[in-house]
Structures are given as structure tokens and as C-alpha cells.
Amino acid sequence: MRYLITFVFVAALAQPTMAADVWPSWRGPAGNGTAPADDYPTSWSAEENVAWKVDLPGAAGSTPAVWNDLIVLTSPRDGKNFVIAYNMSGEQQWATPLGDERPGKHRKGSGSNPSPVTDGERVYVYFKSGDFAALDFEGNVLWHHNLQDKYGEDTLWWDLGTSPVLTNQHVVVACQQTGPSYVAAFDPATGDVAWKVDRNLGAPSEAAQSYSTPVVTQHDGREIIVVLGADHVTAHDAADGKLLWKVSGMNPEGNEYFRSIASPVVEGDLVIAPYARGNTLTAIRLGGSGDVTKSHTVWAHDEGELSADVPTPAAQDGRVYICDDKGTVSCLDVDTGRVIAQRQLPKNRNAYSASPLLAGEHLYLTREDGTTFVLKAGDELEIVSENPLDEFTVATPAFVDGRILLRTFDRLWCIGG
């Protein structure tokens, strides 16, 4: 198997040239919903421009992680959690069980909604059952914990959604729920706990619960982890978990049901945070210490038309792209929050759960019926194509080496190539 010399994922935090044949996490090599430079398909259907498709053993919403020729995804099978690997020709390489499946409660949920992440040496996976593990590229389990046995039962009202993330030193999981909540870092090679910090912020009822995934970034020479949920944005030192700063006041009226699903995105020195079930969007400048709510909040929209409840924004080149759950797409200037362009995608009864992705000059948005709209990114958001698959889809696609991997509840599709 061919490996890259450069450690692409961690290096991507500093925004170097990204390799085109890796997709190490659900938001791509840079963690911001952008694909490496390449030509990607803009037109396909269930019969046209499909390189291959494979049936999956169970329904789930996790995005595949890809490293060169290896595609890894999570799925339920016969009452168990499974990690399954394919090659780039769609041939299954291995399948490894990891604990008993805890099925989803919601029609969009499953026990396998968190996406895997890889550093090119190991693959790290996390399941609703609490099973958290590292595997090598042959499918062997290197270490395995159950975080609920270790730190307490899941008290989320719905289905676990947060995915593990990688820092320069650790693999990190955030647990935000009603009751004890925490951020914890583990040694990638051994699974030993490197640090664990409480994150109990007093949010009321369901507002204390979050399904979002942390973001790892760099600021002033320090690696930090940004976490959204429980009515706050917090930043932690990636080396030891120490709380560096926080922004509060994201739920000034104490709404009990402001659980958060969409994750933040970092562009330049700003964190863009969707919140309040898609009713607010807040830009926060990185840096400072303590409560920086007043000093570091740069702009905010609270009219409910420029944010998203489920899809996480994509950001690049000073712009942030947002698709709300009903298919309203917005392009904003990151520094000012000014709306550059906005467009309503064709409506039907299906919503949007997959997050938008930027690939070259195009923006890709996948609806829950498996239809992907391709738009011209920029000032007009012109619709280039509408590409139906007619399969229920909540997973965000992966873009690898000129091909698109689209995971539906039924199948894994490889588009183009």
C-alpha cells in the first residue's frame, strides 16, 4: 500500500498544499469543508458517471475516511458495530466488529453516525454505544475503550453525532450532554488518557446537549480545540485541555431546547458558529483569555435566515457558505458577515443534513433524497447541475483524487473516475 511522506492531516491545519488522495475526516483534509485541488464530477445519476457502487450492511450517516487506496466507514451489521474497509475499486478489504450496536432513535440516526478519522497510520472510530477504538490499516484492533463504561452513560435525547478529531499529539472526543460533560484526549498509539477536562456550563435541559464535532486549528503558534455546545463556544489548549477562552450568551433567554448539531468552522482568525437551531450565526475572533464574549464577538446574525441547524458551513478564501435545512444557500463575507449571495434550491419535502463542500470553483449540496446540487461558488451561486440518486442520505460526501464518494443509507457510491 502506498503512503504519503507528509503527514497531511495535521499539516493541513497550517493550510499547506493538500494531497488529493486523502480525506482523513468528515470535513476534509483542512477540516473546513474544502476538497484538495482537482477536477471533480459535476454531473451524474444512478446510471451515468458511476464508477462503482456497493451495498452496505446497515443504515448509517458517517462519512468515509480515505487514505490513498483505503476507504473506511462505520456501519451496523447483525446487531454489532462494524468498521469496514474497501479499496478504491469498491472491493471489500476487511470488516471488524467493535461492540454491540446501540440502534438509532431518530429516522436520520443510527449507532454509527460519528465519522472515522485517520492519520495515515491508524483509523479511529467512535459509536453511539460508547465504543471507541483504533485500528491499523489491516483491520486489527490496536486498542479499544468504552467511554460510557469509563465516564458515564449517554444521556443524549437522540443519537450520538460527534466525531473524534486529531491534534498533533492526540485523538480527541467531546461529550456534551445533560449531566457530566467533558473533552478528553487519548494517546493515538496506546489509547491511554492524556488529559480529560470537564465541560459543564450550566445550559438548561436539552440545551446542554450537543451533537457537534470540535474543530482543531492554530492561533499564535498554539494548537487549539474549539468546541461548540451548551450555549457556549470554548477554546482549549490541545496539549493539555486547559480552557483558554469562552464565548457565552448564545442563549440569552434560556431556551431549554437549543441543542446544537452543526459544528463551527474556522476561516482566517475567525470561528463561525451556527447555533439556536439555525436561528443565529456568530463570528468570534480567535485569541484572548477568559470570557471574551464582548471583546471578541465580531458580528452576529440572529434573524434565522443565515444559519443552519444540521449542516456545518464550509469556508475558504474569506467566504463562508451556509446551507440551511430547507435548502437556502448563502455566501457571506467572513470578516463582516455581509451577504454576498443567496439562493433557494428547488424545494421538495426533503431537508438537508449533509454539509456543503467546496471543490475548486463549485459548491456541492446533497439533499436527503440523495440529490446533489452543484452550484458555481461565488457571487451568483448559479445552479450548474442537479444529480439524483433517489436514496436516503445524511452523510457528507468525500472528495478524493477526482472522485466523489457518496454514502447513502443503502450504498457507497463512487462517482466519476
N, C-alpha and C positions, 0 to 999 in steps of 0.2 A: 504493500500500500504506500502511496506517495504522500509525504508530509511536507509542510511548508517550513522553511528555515525560520522565518519571522513569526513570533508569537502574535498573531494577527489581532485576536480579540482584545487583549489588554492594551496593545499598542494603539488600537483604534480609538481609545479614549483620548488620545492626543491628536486624533484626526490625521493620520498619515494616509498614504495610498492604501486602499483596502484590496485584498485579494478577491478575485471574482468567483472562486470556487469554494468559499466557506460562507456559511450562515449559522454562526455559533449560538444565537439566541433568537427569541421570537421577534425582536425589533431590529435584527440585523447586526453586522459587524460593528457599527458605530453606536448601536443602542438608540438610534433616533428615527427609525423607520425609513432609512435610505438604503438603497442597493448599491453595490460596487458598480463602477462604470462598465457598461456592456450594452449590447443591443438585446432587448427583451421583446418577446412577442406582444403585439397589441391587438391581435385578432385570433379567436379560436372558438370552437364549440365542442360539444361532446363527440363529434365525428371528425372535426377538422383541426389540424395542427396539434394533435395529441401524440406525444412520443410513446407514452405508455400509461396504463392505469392499473392499480392493484386493489383488490378488495381487502378491506381491513376487518379484523375480527370483532371490533366493537366500536361504538359511537363515542367520540370524544372531541374536545376542542383545542388540543395542544398543537402548536406549530412544530414541524420537524426542525431538528438541528442538523446541520450538514457540515462535514469536514472532508474536503476532497471527494472521494468516491463513496463515502459512507453517509447514509441518511438514517437518522434515529428519531423515532417517535414513541409516544406512550399510548397505551390502549388497554381497555379491559378485555379479558378473554376467559370464559368459563369460570367467572367468579374470582379471578385473580387480576392483580395489576401486572401489566407486561411492558417491557421495553423491547421494541422490535427494530431491527436494522435491515435496510435494503441497500443495494448498490445503485449507482446512477443509471443502471439499465432496468431497475424495478425488480431485481431478483432478491428474494429474502436471504439475508446472510445469517441471522440468528434471532432468537426470541427468548428472553429471560424473564421468568416470573419474579415479582417482588411484593409479596404480601397479599393479603385478601383485599379484594375490591370493596370499596365503600361507594355504592352507586349514587348517582346524582339525584337531587330532589327536583330541580327545575328542568324543563324540557330542553334548555340550552346547556345544561350542566352534565357532568359526569364525574367519575372518580379520577379521571385523567385529564383534567383541564390545564394544570400547570405545564408549561413547556420545558423540555430539557435544555441544558446549556452544556457546551463543550469547550475545552481549552486546547484541543488537539492531542491531548494525552488520555483524558478520561471524559466520560459523559456523566452528568449529574442530573438526577431525576427526583421528583417530589410528587406525592399523590395525596388525594383527599384523606386517605386512611392514616396519614402521618408518616408513611414510609418514605424515607429519604436516603439516597444511596449514590455511590459512584461505581461505574462500570468501566472496564477497559474496552478497547475497540474490537475485541473478540466476544464481548458479551459476558465476560466474567465479572461477578460482583466483587469489588475490592473492599468495600465497607458498606454497612447498612445500619441505619438507626430508625427507630420510630419516634418522631418528635412528640407525638401525643403521649406515648408511654413515658417519655423523658421529661416533658414540661407541662403536660396537662391536656385534657380533651379539647377537641374542636368545639367551639360554641357559636360558630357562624350559623346564621339562619339559613344560608343557602350553600352553594358548592365552592370549595376552595378554588381560588383562581390565581393566586400569586405564584410567580415562578422564581426559582433560585437565580442568583446573579453572581458573576465572578468579579473579584477585585484582583489586584496584583498578587496578593498573598492567599486569599481565602475564597471559599464559596459561601454565599450569604443567603439566609432565608429571613423574611419578615413575617411575623404572625401578629395580625391586628384583629382583635375580636372583643366581644363582651366578656370582661374578665381579664386575667393576666395576659398581657401582650408584650412582645419582645422583638428585638432584632438580634440574630445570632450568626456568628462566623465560624467556619469549620476548616480544618486543615485539608486541602484537596487530596493529599496522598493517603492520610491515615483516618480522616473523619473525626479526629479529636477536636473538641470545642476549643477554639482560640479565644473567643470572647462572647459574652451574651449581656445585652443591656435591656432593661425594662423600657417599655414604651406605653405607659399608662397615662393618658392625657385627659381623662375626665369627660369624654364626649358622652352624651346621653344615649342610652338604649342602642338601637341599631346603628346610630351614627358612629359608634365606637368600632364598627366592623368595616374592614376594607379588603377588597379583592385585588388591589393594585400591586404592581411589581416595582421594587425600588429601582433607582437609576444610579449608576456609578459614573462619576465624572472627576475631572481635575480642576482645581482652582488654587492659584497662587502656590503652585508646586506641591500641593497636598491632594491626595486622593480622598474623595468623599462619597458618601452614600446618601442619596436624597430619598426620603420616604414620605409618601402622601397617604393620609388617612386619619380618622378620628379627629376631624376638624382642624388639623394642623399639617404643615409641611415641616419636617425636621431634617437636619443635616448632621451626619455622624462621620467622625474620623474613621476611614476604612481600616486603619491599622489596629485600633483598639475599641472602636464603637462609641467613643466619647461623643456626647451631644455637643455640637459646635454652635448651632443656632436653630431657632424655630420661628415660624410664622403662625400666628393664631388668628382668631377672629373670622374663620372661614364659615362659621355657622352662628352668626351673631344673635339669632332669635332662638337658638337651642332646639332646632328641628330634630326630632328623635329619629328620623328615618333617612338622614343624609349619609347612608353607607356609600362607599366610593368603589368604583370598578375601574374606570380609566386611570392610566398611570401618567405621571408627569413626563415631560420631555425637556431636554436641555439644549439650548441653541445659544452659542456665544457664552456670555456670562449671565444668562437668564434661565430660570426654571419656569416653564409654562405649565400651570396646574389646573386641569379641569376639575370641577367639584360641584356639589349641591345637586346631584342627579342631572348634571348637564346644564345647570342654570347659571354657573359662574365660571369664569376663566381668569386666572390671576398670574401676572408676571412678577417674579421675585428675583432680585439681583443676588447672585452668589456672594458669600462673604459675610463678615460681621461676626458678632458673638452675642449669645443670649437671645432675648426676644427682639427680633428685627422687623416686626410687623410694620411699624410706621416708617422706619428708615429705609427698608429695602423692598417694599412693595412699589413697583414701578408703574403698573397700570392694572386695571381690572375691568372686566365686563360682567354685568350681573343681570342683563336683560333676558337671558335664557336662549338667545339665538346664535351665540358664537361659542358654544362649548359642546361637550358630548358627555353622555352618561357612561357608555361602554367603550366605544373605540378610542384608542390613545392617539393623540396628534402625531404627525410627522413634521420634522423641521430640518431646514437646510438653507444655507446662504441668506440668513437674515429673515427668513419667512417661516411661518408655521401654518400647516394645513390641517384643518379640522373637518371631520365628517360626523354630524350628529346621528342619532339613532334612526332618524327619519330620512336621511339622505340629503340634508342640506350641507353643502361643501363650502368652506370659507378659507380664504387665504389672507393672512394678516401679516403686517409688518411687525417683526418681533420686538423691535426697540420701542415702538409707540403704541402698538395694539390697533393701529389703523387698519380698517378693512380694505384690502386691495381688490379683492374679487369675491363674489359669492354666487353660487348656482344651486338650484334644486334639481337633484337627479330624478328621473322618471319614477313616479310613485306606484307602488302596489301594496299589498297587505304585509309584505316582509320588511323587517327592520335591518339595521346594520350592527353587527357585533364585531366582525373582523376590523382591524385597524388599518388606516390608509398607509400606503407605501409609495415612496418616490423612487423611480428608476429612470435615470437620465432626465429627459425632458417631460416625462409622463408621470401622472399620479394614478394609482390603481386603488379601486374601492370595490370590495366584494360584499354583496348583499346576502342575506341569509338563505335565499333560494339558489345560491351558487352562481348568480350572475355577477360578473366583474365588469365594472365600467372603467374605461381608460380615458383619462382627461389630459389635455395639454396643461402642464403645470405653468403657473404664471399669472398674467394679468387678466386673462379671459376665462380660464377654466373651461375651455371648449371640449365638448364630448367627442372623443375620437372613435370609440367603438363600444359596443355592448355585447358581452360574451357570456351566453348562458350555459350552465351545466345541469340545472334542474336537480340539485342535490342539496340537502340542508347543510349549511356551512356557517360555523362561527370562528374557525381558526384563521389566523392571519397567514397569508401565503409567504413562502420563502423564495428568494430570487438568487439563483446560483448559475454562474457561467453561461448566461444567455438563456436559461430555462427557468420556468416558474413551477414550483411545487405547491400544489393546492390541495389541502387536506379537507375533505368533506366528512360528514358523519359515516359515510359508506365506504369511501375510497381515498386513495392517494393518487392524484393526477400529476403527470409531468407534461407541462405544456411547452411546445417548441423543441428545438434541438434535434 
